[in-house]
Amino acid sequence: MKISKKVWFDAIGVGLFTLVYSLIMGGLSLWMGSAAFVAVSYFFGAGFPKDKLWNILLSFALGILWGLIAFRLLQIPSIAPLWPSAIMFGLLTFVVLFLQGTILKFTIVPAWLIAWGTTMLIITNITVHNWSLFVVQLYGSMLLGIFVIGYASDFFKQIMLRLFPDKEQDKPVDAVTEDEQD
């Protein structure tokens, strides 16, 4: 099995910059490393859409806001039980899709929902003492994931592909004959 240089450079780059991110995370006492991996995983899974970066980042911010709203609503005793909370989640999801389909067309629903879910997962498992700091750390972790792991590893791959191009790419392309066009 021949493994392409692109696969090698992607794997090395993501591994290397995950290490770099982990050092930054530890140095800045960011304990939400999983949020960075969720964010960059979405970005990679969406095909690394650089042209949609700002849409995704805004959608992540809205997802965090949605998580805070949902968490706050769950603190109301009449909403906390199963049926009322299920209705609340259904309505909030309806609003996300409605807003994206009408006045917030620039948002990306999967990014919004992923950030909402990540926020809910974290805040339902820890006690938050400083909400402003929590939001900054969460969003900062997501940004670091995309820029340090995502963009830096992509930049590394591009440099490596220029330094070590595939030999097939250097070959001239043969002209297509009339028989091949049919």
BALORO-428565 format. One record per residue: residue number from 1; residue in one letter; chain; x, z, y of N, C-alpha, C in turn. Coordinates in steps of 0.05 Angstrom, whole numbers, plus 5000, padded with zeros to 4 digits. Layout:
+------+------+-------+------+------+------+-------+-------+-------+------+------+------+
: resi : resn : chain : n.xx : n.zz : n.yy : ca.xx : ca.zz : ca.yy : c.xx : c.zz : c.yy :
+------+------+-------+------+------+------+-------+-------+-------+------+------+------+
:  NUM :    a :     A :    X :    Z :    Y :     X :     Z :     Y :    X :    Z :    Y :
...
+------+------+-------+------+------+------+-------+-------+-------+------+------+------+
% end
This chain:
+------+------+-------+------+------+------+-------+-------+-------+------+------+------+
: resi : resn : chain : n.xx : n.zz : n.yy : ca.xx : ca.zz : ca.yy : c.xx : c.zz : c.yy :
+------+------+-------+------+------+------+-------+-------+-------+------+------+------+
:    1 :    m :     A : 5017 : 5000 : 4976 :  5000 :  5000 :  5000 : 5018 : 5000 : 5025 :
:    2 :    k :     A : 5013 : 4980 : 5042 :  5029 :  4978 :  5067 : 5013 : 4992 : 5089 :
:    3 :    i :     A : 5026 : 5011 : 5102 :  5013 :  5026 :  5123 : 5022 : 5013 : 5150 :
:    4 :    s :     A : 5003 : 5006 : 5167 :  5010 :  4993 :  5192 : 5024 : 5012 : 5211 :
:    5 :    k :     A : 5039 : 5000 : 5229 :  5053 :  5016 :  5249 : 5032 : 5030 : 5267 :
:    6 :    k :     A : 5010 : 5017 : 5272 :  4989 :  5030 :  5289 : 4980 : 5056 : 5276 :
:    7 :    v :     A : 4975 : 5056 : 5250 :  4967 :  5080 :  5236 : 4988 : 5102 : 5239 :
:    8 :    w :     A : 5013 : 5094 : 5234 :  5035 :  5113 :  5236 : 5037 : 5124 : 5264 :
:    9 :    f :     A : 5036 : 5107 : 5284 :  5039 :  5116 :  5312 : 5015 : 5133 : 5321 :
:   10 :    d :     A : 4991 : 5125 : 5312 :  4967 :  5142 :  5318 : 4971 : 5170 : 5306 :
:   11 :    a :     A : 4978 : 5171 : 5281 :  4980 :  5196 :  5267 : 5002 : 5214 : 5279 :
:   12 :    i :     A : 5025 : 5202 : 5285 :  5047 :  5217 :  5297 : 5039 : 5226 : 5325 :
:   13 :    g :     A : 5027 : 5208 : 5341 :  5020 :  5215 :  5368 : 4999 : 5238 : 5369 :
:   14 :    v :     A : 4978 : 5235 : 5353 :  4957 :  5256 :  5354 : 4969 : 5282 : 5343 :
:   15 :    g :     A : 4985 : 5281 : 5322 :  4997 :  5306 :  5312 : 5016 : 5318 : 5333 :
:   16 :    l :     A : 5032 : 5302 : 5346 :  5051 :  5312 :  5366 : 5036 : 5324 : 5389 :
:   17 :    f :     A : 5016 : 5311 : 5399 :  5002 :  5321 :  5423 : 4982 : 5343 : 5417 :
:   18 :    t :     A : 4974 : 5345 : 5392 :  4959 :  5369 :  5384 : 4978 : 5393 : 5385 :
:   19 :    l :     A : 5002 : 5389 : 5377 :  5022 :  5411 :  5379 : 5027 : 5418 : 5408 :
:   20 :    v :     A : 5029 : 5398 : 5426 :  5033 :  5403 :  5454 : 5009 : 5418 : 5465 :
:   21 :    y :     A : 4985 : 5408 : 5458 :  4960 :  5422 :  5467 : 4960 : 5451 : 5458 :
:   22 :    s :     A : 4967 : 5456 : 5433 :  4967 :  5483 :  5423 : 4986 : 5501 : 5438 :
:   23 :    l :     A : 5009 : 5490 : 5446 :  5028 :  5506 :  5463 : 5016 : 5512 : 5490 :
:   24 :    i :     A : 5004 : 5492 : 5502 :  4991 :  5496 :  5528 : 4969 : 5516 : 5526 :
:   25 :    m :     A : 4952 : 5513 : 5505 :  4930 :  5531 :  5500 : 4940 : 5560 : 5498 :
:   26 :    g :     A : 4960 : 5564 : 5481 :  4971 :  5590 :  5478 : 4984 : 5601 : 5503 :
:   27 :    g :     A : 4998 : 5584 : 5518 :  5011 :  5593 :  5542 : 4991 : 5600 : 5564 :
:   28 :    l :     A : 4968 : 5587 : 5565 :  4948 :  5593 :  5585 : 4927 : 5612 : 5575 :
:   29 :    s :     A : 4930 : 5623 : 5551 :  4911 :  5641 :  5539 : 4883 : 5629 : 5536 :
:   30 :    l :     A : 4882 : 5603 : 5531 :  4857 :  5590 :  5526 : 4850 : 5594 : 5497 :
:   31 :    w :     A : 4829 : 5608 : 5492 :  4822 :  5615 :  5464 : 4801 : 5596 : 5453 :
:   32 :    m :     A : 4793 : 5575 : 5468 :  4772 :  5557 :  5460 : 4784 : 5531 : 5450 :
:   33 :    g :     A : 4805 : 5532 : 5434 :  4817 :  5508 :  5424 : 4798 : 5489 : 5409 :
:   34 :    s :     A : 4779 : 5501 : 5396 :  4760 :  5484 :  5381 : 4744 : 5466 : 5399 :
:   35 :    a :     A : 4739 : 5474 : 5424 :  4724 :  5457 :  5443 : 4740 : 5432 : 5449 :
:   36 :    a :     A : 4767 : 5435 : 5451 :  4784 :  5412 :  5456 : 4782 : 5392 : 5433 :
:   37 :    f :     A : 4782 : 5402 : 5409 :  4781 :  5385 :  5385 : 4754 : 5372 : 5383 :
:   38 :    v :     A : 4733 : 5386 : 5389 :  4706 :  5374 :  5389 : 4705 : 5351 : 5410 :
:   39 :    a :     A : 4715 : 5356 : 5434 :  4714 :  5336 :  5455 : 4730 : 5312 : 5448 :
:   40 :    v :     A : 4755 : 5316 : 5439 :  4772 :  5292 :  5433 : 4762 : 5278 : 5408 :
:   41 :    s :     A : 4750 : 5293 : 5390 :  4739 :  5280 :  5366 : 4716 : 5262 : 5374 :
:   42 :    y :     A : 4699 : 5271 : 5392 :  4678 :  5254 :  5402 : 4689 : 5229 : 5415 :
:   43 :    f :     A : 4710 : 5233 : 5432 :  4722 :  5211 :  5447 : 4734 : 5190 : 5428 :
:   44 :    f :     A : 4749 : 5200 : 5407 :  4760 :  5181 :  5388 : 4737 : 5168 : 5372 :
:   45 :    g :     A : 4718 : 5184 : 5363 :  4696 :  5173 :  5348 : 4679 : 5152 : 5362 :
:   46 :    a :     A : 4678 : 5155 : 5389 :  4663 :  5135 :  5405 : 4680 : 5110 : 5410 :
:   47 :    g :     A : 4704 : 5109 : 5398 :  4721 :  5085 :  5402 : 4740 : 5087 : 5425 :
:   48 :    f :     A : 4745 : 5111 : 5435 :  4764 :  5116 :  5457 : 4756 : 5098 : 5481 :
:   49 :    p :     A : 4731 : 5102 : 5491 :  4720 :  5085 :  5513 : 4731 : 5094 : 5540 :
:   50 :    k :     A : 4754 : 5084 : 5547 :  4766 :  5092 :  5573 : 4748 : 5085 : 5597 :
:   51 :    d :     A : 4733 : 5063 : 5594 :  4715 :  5055 :  5616 : 4691 : 5074 : 5619 :
:   52 :    k :     A : 4686 : 5091 : 5600 :  4664 :  5110 :  5601 : 4674 : 5139 : 5604 :
:   53 :    l :     A : 4699 : 5143 : 5611 :  4711 :  5170 :  5613 : 4695 : 5188 : 5631 :
:   54 :    w :     A : 4689 : 5178 : 5656 :  4675 :  5195 :  5675 : 4646 : 5201 : 5666 :
:   55 :    n :     A : 4634 : 5182 : 5653 :  4607 :  5186 :  5642 : 4608 : 5209 : 5621 :
:   56 :    i :     A : 4628 : 5208 : 5604 :  4631 :  5227 :  5583 : 4637 : 5255 : 5595 :
:   57 :    l :     A : 4655 : 5256 : 5614 :  4662 :  5282 :  5626 : 4638 : 5294 : 5641 :
:   58 :    l :     A : 4623 : 5278 : 5654 :  4599 :  5288 :  5667 : 4578 : 5298 : 5646 :
:   59 :    s :     A : 4576 : 5283 : 5625 :  4558 :  5290 :  5603 : 4566 : 5316 : 5590 :
:   60 :    f :     A : 4593 : 5320 : 5587 :  4603 :  5346 :  5577 : 4595 : 5369 : 5596 :
:   61 :    a :     A : 4598 : 5364 : 5622 :  4591 :  5385 :  5641 : 4561 : 5392 : 5640 :
:   62 :    l :     A : 4545 : 5371 : 5637 :  4516 :  5376 :  5635 : 4510 : 5390 : 5609 :
:   63 :    g :     A : 4524 : 5384 : 5588 :  4520 :  5398 :  5562 : 4527 : 5427 : 5564 :
:   64 :    i :     A : 4548 : 5434 : 5578 :  4555 :  5462 :  5582 : 4532 : 5476 : 5598 :
:   65 :    l :     A : 4523 : 5463 : 5619 :  4501 :  5473 :  5635 : 4476 : 5478 : 5617 :
:   66 :    w :     A : 4470 : 5458 : 5601 :  4447 :  5460 :  5583 : 4451 : 5484 : 5563 :
:   67 :    g :     A : 4475 : 5488 : 5554 :  4480 :  5511 :  5536 : 4475 : 5537 : 5550 :
:   68 :    l :     A : 4484 : 5539 : 5576 :  4479 :  5563 :  5591 : 4450 : 5568 : 5596 :
:   69 :    i :     A : 4435 : 5546 : 5602 :  4406 :  5549 :  5606 : 4392 : 5558 : 5581 :
:   70 :    a :     A : 4399 : 5545 : 5559 :  4387 :  5553 :  5533 : 4393 : 5582 : 5526 :
:   71 :    f :     A : 4418 : 5589 : 5529 :  4426 :  5617 :  5523 : 4410 : 5637 : 5540 :
:   72 :    r :     A : 4408 : 5630 : 5566 :  4393 :  5648 :  5584 : 4364 : 5650 : 5576 :
:   73 :    l :     A : 4352 : 5628 : 5568 :  4324 :  5628 :  5560 : 4321 : 5644 : 5534 :
:   74 :    l :     A : 4341 : 5643 : 5517 :  4339 :  5659 :  5492 : 4341 : 5689 : 5497 :
:   75 :    q :     A : 4349 : 5697 : 5520 :  4350 :  5726 :  5527 : 4323 : 5737 : 5535 :
:   76 :    i :     A : 4304 : 5719 : 5539 :  4276 :  5727 :  5545 : 4263 : 5734 : 5518 :
:   77 :    p :     A : 4254 : 5759 : 5514 :  4243 :  5768 :  5489 : 4221 : 5750 : 5477 :
:   78 :    s :     A : 4204 : 5738 : 5494 :  4183 :  5722 :  5483 : 4192 : 5694 : 5474 :
:   79 :    i :     A : 4216 : 5686 : 5482 :  4227 :  5660 :  5474 : 4246 : 5662 : 5450 :
:   80 :    a :     A : 4257 : 5686 : 5445 :  4277 :  5690 :  5425 : 4267 : 5685 : 5396 :
:   81 :    p :     A : 4242 : 5691 : 5389 :  4234 :  5687 :  5361 : 4235 : 5657 : 5353 :
:   82 :    l :     A : 4232 : 5652 : 5327 :  4236 :  5625 :  5316 : 4219 : 5604 : 5329 :
:   83 :    w :     A : 4193 : 5606 : 5329 :  4176 :  5585 :  5339 : 4180 : 5580 : 5369 :
:   84 :    p :     A : 4180 : 5601 : 5386 :  4184 :  5596 :  5414 : 4212 : 5584 : 5420 :
:   85 :    s :     A : 4233 : 5593 : 5406 :  4259 :  5582 :  5411 : 4261 : 5553 : 5401 :
:   86 :    a :     A : 4248 : 5547 : 5379 :  4248 :  5519 :  5369 : 4234 : 5501 : 5389 :
:   87 :    i :     A : 4212 : 5510 : 5400 :  4198 :  5495 :  5421 : 4215 : 5491 : 5445 :
:   88 :    m :     A : 4229 : 5513 : 5453 :  4247 :  5511 :  5476 : 4269 : 5491 : 5472 :
:   89 :    f :     A : 4282 : 5491 : 5448 :  4303 :  5472 :  5442 : 4292 : 5443 : 5441 :
:   90 :    g :     A : 4268 : 5440 : 5430 :  4255 :  5414 :  5430 : 4250 : 5403 : 5458 :
:   91 :    l :     A : 4240 : 5420 : 5475 :  4234 :  5412 :  5503 : 4260 : 5406 : 5518 :
:   92 :    l :     A : 4281 : 5422 : 5515 :  4306 :  5417 :  5528 : 4318 : 5390 : 5518 :
:   93 :    t :     A : 4316 : 5385 : 5493 :  4326 :  5360 :  5482 : 4310 : 5336 : 5493 :
:   94 :    f :     A : 4283 : 5339 : 5495 :  4266 :  5319 :  5507 : 4275 : 5313 : 5535 :
:   95 :    v :     A : 4281 : 5335 : 5551 :  4289 :  5331 :  5579 : 4315 : 5316 : 5580 :
:   96 :    v :     A : 4334 : 5322 : 5563 :  4360 :  5308 :  5562 : 4355 : 5278 : 5559 :
:   97 :    l :     A : 4340 : 5271 : 5539 :  4335 :  5243 :  5533 : 4319 : 5229 : 5555 :
:   98 :    f :     A : 4300 : 5244 : 5566 :  4284 :  5233 :  5588 : 4301 : 5228 : 5613 :
:   99 :    l :     A : 4317 : 5248 : 5620 :  4335 :  5245 :  5643 : 4354 : 5221 : 5639 :
:  100 :    q :     A : 4366 : 5220 : 5615 :  4385 :  5198 :  5610 : 4371 : 5171 : 5611 :
:  101 :    g :     A : 4346 : 5170 : 5603 :  4332 :  5144 :  5603 : 4320 : 5137 : 5630 :
:  102 :    t :     A : 4321 : 5155 : 5649 :  4308 :  5150 :  5676 : 4329 : 5152 : 5698 :
:  103 :    i :     A : 4333 : 5176 : 5708 :  4350 :  5179 :  5732 : 4379 : 5184 : 5727 :
:  104 :    l :     A : 4386 : 5191 : 5703 :  4414 :  5197 :  5696 : 4425 : 5177 : 5675 :
:  105 :    k :     A : 4420 : 5151 : 5680 :  4427 :  5131 :  5661 : 4457 : 5130 : 5655 :
:  106 :    f :     A : 4473 : 5140 : 5673 :  4502 :  5140 :  5670 : 4512 : 5161 : 5650 :
:  107 :    t :     A : 4495 : 5179 : 5642 :  4503 :  5200 :  5623 : 4502 : 5188 : 5594 :
:  108 :    i :     A : 4516 : 5202 : 5576 :  4517 :  5194 :  5548 : 4507 : 5217 : 5532 :
:  109 :    v :     A : 4484 : 5212 : 5519 :  4469 :  5233 :  5505 : 4486 : 5247 : 5484 :
:  110 :    p :     A : 4500 : 5233 : 5466 :  4516 :  5247 :  5446 : 4537 : 5266 : 5458 :
:  111 :    a :     A : 4550 : 5258 : 5479 :  4569 :  5276 :  5493 : 4555 : 5300 : 5504 :
:  112 :    w :     A : 4532 : 5296 : 5516 :  4517 :  5318 :  5528 : 4509 : 5338 : 5506 :
:  113 :    l :     A : 4498 : 5327 : 5484 :  4489 :  5345 :  5462 : 4513 : 5359 : 5448 :
:  114 :    i :     A : 4535 : 5345 : 5445 :  4559 :  5358 :  5433 : 4568 : 5381 : 5450 :
:  115 :    a :     A : 4570 : 5377 : 5476 :  4578 :  5399 :  5493 : 4558 : 5422 : 5493 :
:  116 :    w :     A : 4533 : 5415 : 5493 :  4512 :  5436 :  5491 : 4515 : 5452 : 5466 :
:  117 :    g :     A : 4518 : 5439 : 5443 :  4521 :  5453 :  5418 : 4547 : 5469 : 5417 :
:  118 :    t :     A : 4568 : 5459 : 5427 :  4594 :  5473 :  5428 : 4591 : 5499 : 5445 :
:  119 :    t :     A : 4578 : 5496 : 5468 :  4574 :  5519 :  5485 : 4557 : 5540 : 5471 :
:  120 :    m :     A : 4535 : 5531 : 5459 :  4517 :  5550 :  5445 : 4532 : 5564 : 5422 :
:  121 :    l :     A : 4548 : 5549 : 5407 :  4563 :  5560 :  5385 : 4581 : 5582 : 5394 :
:  122 :    i :     A : 4595 : 5578 : 5416 :  4614 :  5597 :  5426 : 4600 : 5622 : 5437 :
:  123 :    i :     A : 4580 : 5617 : 5455 :  4568 :  5640 :  5469 : 4550 : 5657 : 5452 :
:  124 :    t :     A : 4541 : 5646 : 5429 :  4525 :  5662 :  5411 : 4542 : 5679 : 5392 :
:  125 :    n :     A : 4568 : 5675 : 5393 :  4586 :  5689 :  5375 : 4606 : 5708 : 5389 :
:  126 :    i :     A : 4605 : 5708 : 5416 :  4623 :  5726 :  5431 : 4607 : 5739 : 5454 :
:  127 :    t :     A : 4619 : 5759 : 5465 :  4607 :  5771 :  5489 : 4623 : 5760 : 5513 :
:  128 :    v :     A : 4609 : 5747 : 5532 :  4621 :  5736 :  5555 : 4619 : 5756 : 5578 :
:  129 :    h :     A : 4642 : 5763 : 5589 :  4643 :  5783 :  5611 : 4644 : 5770 : 5638 :
:  130 :    n :     A : 4656 : 5746 : 5639 :  4659 :  5732 :  5665 : 4649 : 5703 : 5660 :
:  131 :    w :     A : 4625 : 5697 : 5668 :  4613 :  5671 :  5662 : 4627 : 5649 : 5676 :
:  132 :    s :     A : 4636 : 5653 : 5701 :  4650 :  5632 :  5715 : 4676 : 5624 : 5701 :
:  133 :    l :     A : 4691 : 5645 : 5693 :  4716 :  5640 :  5679 : 4711 : 5626 : 5652 :
:  134 :    f :     A : 4690 : 5635 : 5639 :  4682 :  5623 :  5613 : 4677 : 5593 : 5617 :
:  135 :    v :     A : 4661 : 5585 : 5637 :  4655 :  5557 :  5641 : 4680 : 5541 : 5648 :
:  136 :    v :     A : 4697 : 5552 : 5665 :  4722 :  5538 :  5672 : 4740 : 5535 : 5647 :
:  137 :    q :     A : 4742 : 5555 : 5631 :  4759 :  5553 :  5607 : 4747 : 5534 : 5587 :
:  138 :    l :     A : 4721 : 5534 : 5584 :  4709 :  5516 :  5565 : 4712 : 5487 : 5573 :
:  139 :    y :     A : 4705 : 5481 : 5598 :  4708 :  5454 :  5608 : 4737 : 5445 : 5609 :
:  140 :    g :     A : 4754 : 5464 : 5617 :  4783 :  5458 :  5618 : 4794 : 5452 : 5590 :
:  141 :    s :     A : 4785 : 5466 : 5570 :  4793 :  5461 :  5543 : 4784 : 5433 : 5534 :
:  142 :    m :     A : 4760 : 5425 : 5541 :  4750 :  5399 :  5534 : 4767 : 5377 : 5548 :
:  143 :    l :     A : 4773 : 5381 : 5574 :  4789 :  5362 :  5589 : 4817 : 5360 : 5577 :
:  144 :    l :     A : 4829 : 5383 : 5571 :  4856 :  5382 :  5559 : 4855 : 5368 : 5532 :
:  145 :    g :     A : 4834 : 5372 : 5517 :  4832 :  5357 :  5491 : 4833 : 5327 : 5495 :
:  146 :    i :     A : 4817 : 5318 : 5514 :  4816 :  5289 :  5519 : 4842 : 5278 : 5531 :
:  147 :    f :     A : 4852 : 5293 : 5551 :  4876 :  5282 :  5564 : 4902 : 5287 : 5550 :
:  148 :    v :     A : 4905 : 5312 : 5539 :  4931 :  5318 :  5526 : 4932 : 5306 : 5498 :
:  149 :    i :     A : 4911 : 5310 : 5483 :  4911 :  5299 :  5456 : 4903 : 5270 : 5456 :
:  150 :    g :     A : 4882 : 5262 : 5469 :  4872 :  5235 :  5469 : 4889 : 5215 : 5484 :
:  151 :    y :     A : 4891 : 5218 : 5510 :  4905 :  5199 :  5527 : 4935 : 5200 : 5522 :
:  152 :    a :     A : 4947 : 5223 : 5518 :  4976 :  5224 :  5514 : 4983 : 5211 : 5487 :
:  153 :    s :     A : 4967 : 5216 : 5467 :  4974 :  5203 :  5441 : 4969 : 5173 : 5442 :
:  154 :    d :     A : 4950 : 5164 : 5457 :  4945 :  5135 :  5461 : 4969 : 5123 : 5476 :
:  155 :    f :     A : 4978 : 5137 : 5497 :  5001 :  5127 :  5512 : 5026 : 5126 : 5495 :
:  156 :    f :     A : 5030 : 5146 : 5478 :  5052 :  5147 :  5459 : 5050 : 5122 : 5440 :
:  157 :    k :     A : 5027 : 5118 : 5429 :  5023 :  5095 :  5411 : 5029 : 5068 : 5425 :
:  158 :    q :     A : 5020 : 5065 : 5450 :  5025 :  5040 :  5465 : 5055 : 5036 : 5469 :
:  159 :    i :     A : 5069 : 5057 : 5476 :  5098 :  5055 :  5480 : 5112 : 5048 : 5454 :
:  160 :    m :     A : 5104 : 5062 : 5433 :  5117 :  5056 :  5407 : 5111 : 5028 : 5397 :
:  161 :    l :     A : 5087 : 5018 : 5402 :  5081 :  4990 :  5394 : 5097 : 4970 : 5410 :
:  162 :    r :     A : 5103 : 4977 : 5435 :  5120 :  4959 :  5451 : 5149 : 4960 : 5442 :
:  163 :    l :     A : 5158 : 4984 : 5435 :  5186 :  4987 :  5426 : 5190 : 4975 : 5398 :
:  164 :    f :     A : 5170 : 4977 : 5381 :  5171 :  4968 :  5353 : 5147 : 4950 : 5347 :
:  165 :    p :     A : 5147 : 4926 : 5358 :  5124 :  4909 :  5353 : 5123 : 4899 : 5324 :
:  166 :    d :     A : 5099 : 4892 : 5315 :  5096 :  4880 :  5288 : 5108 : 4852 : 5289 :
:  167 :    k :     A : 5122 : 4845 : 5267 :  5134 :  4819 :  5266 : 5113 : 4797 : 5265 :
:  168 :    e :     A : 5090 : 4802 : 5254 :  5068 :  4782 :  5253 : 5059 : 4775 : 5281 :
:  169 :    q :     A : 5060 : 4794 : 5299 :  5051 :  4788 :  5327 : 5070 : 4770 : 5341 :
:  170 :    d :     A : 5095 : 4769 : 5332 :  5115 :  4752 :  5346 : 5114 : 4723 : 5337 :
:  171 :    k :     A : 5101 : 4718 : 5314 :  5100 :  4691 :  5304 : 5081 : 4674 : 5321 :
:  172 :    p :     A : 5089 : 4648 : 5325 :  5070 :  4631 :  5341 : 5045 : 4625 : 5324 :
:  173 :    v :     A : 5023 : 4622 : 5338 :  4998 :  4616 :  5325 : 4996 : 4586 : 5321 :
:  174 :    d :     A : 4990 : 4578 : 5296 :  4987 :  4550 :  5289 : 4961 : 4539 : 5301 :
:  175 :    a :     A : 4962 : 4514 : 5309 :  4938 :  4501 :  5319 : 4918 : 4498 : 5297 :
:  176 :    v :     A : 4893 : 4501 : 5303 :  4871 :  4498 :  5284 : 4865 : 4468 : 5280 :
:  177 :    t :     A : 4865 : 4460 : 5255 :  4860 :  4432 :  5249 : 4830 : 4427 : 5249 :
:  178 :    e :     A : 4822 : 4402 : 5249 :  4793 :  4395 :  5249 : 4780 : 4404 : 5224 :
:  179 :    d :     A : 4794 : 4403 : 5201 :  4783 :  4412 :  5175 : 4776 : 4441 : 5176 :
:  180 :    e :     A : 4793 : 4458 : 5189 :  4789 :  4487 :  5190 : 4766 : 4494 : 5208 :
:  181 :    q :     A : 4760 : 4477 : 5227 :  4738 :  4484 :  5245 : 4711 : 4480 : 5233 :
:  182 :    d :     A : 4708 : 4463 : 5212 :  4682 :  4458 :  5199 : 4674 : 4480 : 5182 :
+------+------+-------+------+------+------+-------+-------+-------+------+------+------+
% end
